[in-house]
Each structure stands twice: as C-alpha cells, then as structure tokens.
Amino acid sequence: MNAATQPLTEHGTRTGILLILLSMFVFAAQDGITKTLVENLPISQLIMVRYWFFLLFGVLYTSLNGGLKNSIKSQHPTLQISRSILGIVEITIFGLALKFLGLAETHAIYAIFPLITIAMAGVFLREKITGLQLIAGLIGFTGTLIILRPGLGVFSAAAGIPLIAALMFASFSILSRKIGSDDSFGTNMLYMGLGGAITSSLLGLPQWVTPTATQSLMMMVLSMTGIIAQMLLIQALKYAPAVTLQPFNYSLLVFASLIGVFWFQEKVDLFLVAGAALVVAGGLLSFKMTGKP
C-alpha cells in the first residue's frame, strides 16, 4: 500500500499522528537550541545560516523533482517574495522573544496565531466566520490576557514580542493561502529559501560573530533539524488529513514547556497553565468548526 492510500487506514492515521508529534518535538528542541545560542550570537546570524541550509536543500529537492528551471517559474512572484520576507521577519521576532522570555511563556502566547489567522481570513480572504468561531476567538483571547495580565502590574513589554510574532505568522499563513496551489511545493520552497537567504545575509553578514566549535555544531544541528522537522510534517500529511492532525500541533506547546522546565529550569505558574489551556481550547474549537464539511 502506498502513501496515497495509506491515509484511509487506521494504521496510516496512527503513523501520521506519530510523525506530527515527532515534528513538533523537533521544532521545540530547535527553539531550545535557539534560546541557548541567542545569548551570545546575533539572531540575524542564526537565521542566515538556517536559510542557507534551507536554500541548499531547496535547490537539491527541485533539481530532483521537476528541475530547477521549471521550479523558479511562479504565477505569483511578488507574493512569493513578500511571503519570504515576512517569514524572515516572523522568525527574527520569535527569536527575539526567546532571548527575553522562557520557552513556555513564548509558546503559550504564540499559540494564539491560529485564531488570528481565522480572523484575518475573514477580513482579507472573505472567508465565512461562524458564531462558534467567534466564541473560540474570545476564549483564546481571554487565555492570552490571563497570561499577559495587563493592568495587574506584572505585564512586561517583552511579553508582547511573541504576540507580534503570532501576528506575523498569521499574515504569512494568509499569504500562503492566497498563493494556494497555483505554485508547486518545490517552487514555494525555492522562493522561501532564495528570498530568505538573500534577506538574512544582508542582515546577518554585517553582524557576524565567529562562533566557538560548540556553537558551530549547535548551528549545524539547528539548520539540519529544521529541514528534518519540515519533512516530518510533510510526510505526516501524506498519511493523515490535516483536520485529523491539527489538534496535535498544540503538542508543540507541551514539548516547549517541558524543555523550558527541565533544560532551562523555568517556572510555570498557574496563570500560564490556565491561559495556555484556554488558548489551546479556543484553537481546537475553532479548527473543529473550520474542519466541518
């Protein structure tokens, strides 16, 4: 049985769930490595190295699947470039959040992005938003307020950084929907790699700091695991539909929190747990409504 028919089986669904969980764990581990590196290295440098690895992989992939010349042709070149730059901005802001906040807090606030995406889809893509989705949005927003606690003397400006990153990623998702299936996976990947490598190099080269041997190894691992995580995600979608896998994306918050607690000795208070639970509940409820035929 091939991957095309595998999603129809119970075994295929279990395989897809396992792959998505592995992908989320790798993403969380990446953030742990990034948080360690940004203490002594510029964020722009880390992003530049990651994108050059991504571009190398994109060139190799497209050369073996349809050819580089065909993959560079896009029906939306301006949108592709815009999305690539937006991706750079989002990753930079998220990396900045990791520099000032813990993994658990960063991911708890960042988890609001699916709800922001739904709201933006209603405004910019004219997608219908149901009453239950509005309720889900309010639940998620309430959870974010509990985490941030504005007006109670505990809010910090740094806590707004992952919120901005979530807005940027939601915008990235909207652009991805706009481009849709008009361009192939190889074209999307090539433009992301090329645009990201050029933009990040303009920022990263002037700020280059010679890394130690350990830091170089960590940067290498960071770059390679980024590709691995993306491929695990792609493979998961071959075995199970997105509507089945979406709830398991929130395991990223769990993995990141565990890494934050055991690796960085972060303290997770009751407000963070309660707020994160509401954000996840809102996201799951909204996707349940969106996933219905």
N, C-alpha and C positions, 0 to 999 in steps of 0.2 A: 504494500500500500504506500503510495507516495504522499508528499506533503499536501498536495491539493485536496486529497480525500481524507486525510488524517483528521482535520477539524471536526468531521462528522461523527467521530468516535469518542467514547468516554476516555479511552487511553490518550487520544490526541488532546483533549481538553486538559487532562492532568499534566501532560507534557508541556502544554502552553503555559499553564499556571506555574509550573516549576521553573520554566525559562524566564518568565516575567519576574518571579521572586529573585532569581539569581541576578537578573539585570538590575533590579532595584538595590540589591545588596552591593553590587559593584559600584553603582552610582554613589551610594552612601559612603563606601570606602574611599572613593575618589575625593569626595568632599572632605573627608578626614585628612587625606594626604594634602589637599589644597590648603586646609586650615593650618597645617604644620608648616608648609612652605611659605605662605604669605607673611609669616612672622619675620622673615629675613630676605625675601626676594620680592621684587615688584610683581604685582598681579599681571600687568601687561606682558611681562616676560614669560610667565607660565602659560598664558593664553596663546602667545605667539608660538611657543614650542608645540603646544597641543594642536594648533591649527595646521602647522606644517606637517605634522604626522598625519592629520586628517586628510590634508590635500594629497599627500603621497599615497595614502590608501585609496582616495577617490580616483586618482589617475590610474592606479593599478586596476581597480574594480571596473572602471569604464572601458579601459583598454581590452579587458577580457569579456566585456558584456556590451556589445554593440559598437565599440570603437570610440576613441576619444573625440574624433572629428564629429561624429553624429551626436554625442552627448553634450557637446558645447553649444549646440543649437537649442535655443529656448524660445517658447512662444511669449514669455514674459521676462525678458532680460532685465528690465528696470526693476520689476518687483523682486526678481531673484537677488539682484544686488542689494536692494533695500532690505530684504529679509536677512541677508548675510550680515550686513552692518548692524541690524537690530539684534541679531544673535550675539555679536561681539559685545554690544552694549550690555545685554542682559547678563552674560557670563561675567563681565567685569564687575557689574553691580553686585551680583551674587557673591563673587569672590571677596568684594569689599565687606559684605555682610559677615562672611566667615571670619574676617580679620577682627571685627569688633564684637561679634556675638557668638554664642555657643551654637553647636550643630543643631541641637534640639529646638532652640528658640528660632533659629533661622528657618528651619524647615517647617515648623509649626505655622509661622506667619506666611511663608512662601506657598503653603498648601492651599491658599485661597485662590490661586490662579485659575483653576477650572471654572469657578463661579464668575470670576472677572471675564473669562473667555466667553461664557454664555451671555453675559450682559453686553459685551462688545459685539457679539454675533447678532444680537437683536438690533443693535443700533446701526452697524456698518454693513452687515450682510442681510438685513431684513428677515432674519430667522425668527420664527414664532416662539415667544417665551410664554409658558403656561403659568397659571397661578401657583401651582405647586413648585415650579422652578423659582418663582419669586420668593416663596416661603423658604425654600432651600437656601437662596441667596442671603436672606435675612438671618437664618440660622448660622451660616458660615461667617457672616459679617459680625454677628454677636460674639462668636468664638474668637475672632480676631481682636475685637475690642477687649475681651477678657484677658487675652494675652498681653496686649499693649497697655491696658489700664490707663488711658489718658485721663487727666484730671485728678488722679489719686496720688500724684507725687512720685510715681515710680516709672513713668514713661520717659524713655531716652530717645534722642534723635536717631541713634543708631538702629533702633527698632523699626524705624521707617524704611531702612535700606532694603530689607527683603521684600517689603511691600511694593517698593518701586520695581524691584526685580520681577515680582509676580506680574505687575502691570506690563512690563516689557515682554515677558514670555507669553502673556495672553495676546499681546499685539503680534508677536511672532507667529502664534498659532492662527490668528485671523488671516495674516498674510499667506500662511501655508494653505489655508482653506481656499483663499482667493485664487491661488495658483492651481490648486486642486490636482487633478490627474492629467492636466494638459502637458506637463513635462514628466519625463521618466524619473525613476528613483535615481538613476545614475546622473542625470542632469541636475537634479536637486542637490545631490551630494557634491558634485563637482563645483557648482556655483558656491555652495556653502564653504567648501574647502578653499577655493581660489580667493573669493572675496574676503573670507576670514583671515587667510594667510597674509594677504596684502595689507589689509587694515591693521591687523595686530602687529605686523612688522613695523609699520610707521610709528606705532606707539611703543612697542617693545624694545626695538634696537637702541634708541637713544637712552633707555633706562637700564640697559643690560648690566647685570651684576654677575660676575663669574661665580658659578655655583661650586660648592665643595663636591667631592666624589659622592658622598651620601645624597646630597641634594640632586645631583645629576641623575643618580639611579632612581630617586623618587620621581623626578620629572619624566623619566623614561617610562616608569610604571604608570604614572598618571596618564600619559599620552596613549599607551597601549591599551590600558583598561577602558579608556573612553571609547575606543573602537570596539572592544570586546562587548561592552555593555550595549552599545547600539546594535550590534549584530545579534545579541541575545534577544533584544527587544523585537527586532525584525523577524527572527525565527519563531518567537512566541506567537506572533500574529499569523504565522503560517499554520499553526496547529489549533488555534482557538480564535473566535471572533473578538473584536475589540470590546464589545458590550460585556463579554464574559471576563475579560482580563482587566478592564478599567478599575474595578474596586481594589485589585491587588497592587495598583500603582501607589496606593497610600501606604503600602508596606515600607516605602522609602522613608517616610516619617518615623516609623518604628525603628528601622535599622539605623538611621541617623541619630536618633535619640539614644539608642543602646551604645553606639560608638562614642557619642558625646559623654555618656556617663562613665563607661569603662576605660576609654582611651584618654579623654581629657578631664576626667573627674568633675564633669559638670553636674550641677544640682538642678533637678527638675521639680519645680514646685507645683502645688495643686492647681494654681491658676493656669499654668502652662498646659497641664494634662487636660483640665476641663475645657479650656479654649480649643486645644488641638482636637479634642473629641468632637466638639461642635462643628469645627471647620470640616473635618472628615465626614461627619454625618450629613452636613449640607451638601458636600461634594457628591457623596454616594446617592443621596436623594435626587439631586439634580440630574445625575447621569442616568439613574433609573428611569426618570421621566423622558430624557432625551433618547434613551435606547429603545423605547417602545415603538413598534411599527405604526 
